[in-house]
Amino acid sequence: MAEEIPDREFNFLDVVPDARLAFEQIVQTRDFSRQIALFNASFTPRLVRKASAVTSLDHHTMRQQKGNIHALINWKR
């Protein structure tokens, strides 16, 4: 699937679940700044996914070790 994505165009409404209402609000708004605000409010939260438990633990350990990645690697062994 991933190799099929480059150099292709996709319809936004086909690839973003439940986007139609937000899309309609955005295209009906004439003010560009308001369009950006609506887009951000509707779609930006979807871009950031929650870190896994392992990733969160790694971040926590790295903060405790003040960024010392070697301590993290040694801790995992």
N, C-alpha and C positions, 0 to 999 in steps of 0.2 A: 504493500500500500504506500509506504513512504516514498518509494522510488517513482510513483505515479504523480506525486504532487508537484515537483518542479516544472516550470514552464507551462502550467495549466491555470486556467481561470475558473473560479467557482462562484456561484451565486451566493451572496452573503446570507440570504434567508434560507438557503439550502444547507448551509454548514453550521449555522449558529442556532441552536435550539431556542424556541420561544422568543425569537427576535422581532416578530412582525409588529407587535404593538409599539415597541420602542422605535423601530424603524419608521413607522407611520408618524409618530410624534416628531421625530427628527426631520423628516422630509417636509412636513407641513409647517415647520417653524422657519421663518424667514431670516431671523437674526442668527448670524454665524456663531457668535459666542454662545448663544443659547443652544444651538445644535451641538456644539462641542460639549457643553455641560450635560446635555441629555445623553449623549453617547457615553461620556465618562461615567455618569451615574448608572447607566444600564449595563455597560459591558466591561468596564475596567475591573470591577470586583471578580469577574470570571477569569481574568488573566492570571491572577495570583492564586495558586493552589496552596493548600495547607501542607506544611512540611510533614514528612513521615516521622514516626516516633524515633527512628534511628537517626535521621537527619537532625531533629531537634536535640537529641542527646549529644550528637557530635558538636553542634553549635554551642551547647551549654558547656561541654568539656573544653572546647577551644577557648571559650571566654574565661573559664576557670584557670586555664593554663596560659592566659594572656597571649593567645595566638600561637603558642608553641605546638605546631603540628606534630613534631616528633613525639611529644608526650601523648598525643592522641593515638598515634600509630602504636606506640609501646603499650598503651592502655588496652588497645583492642587485641593484643596478642595473648 
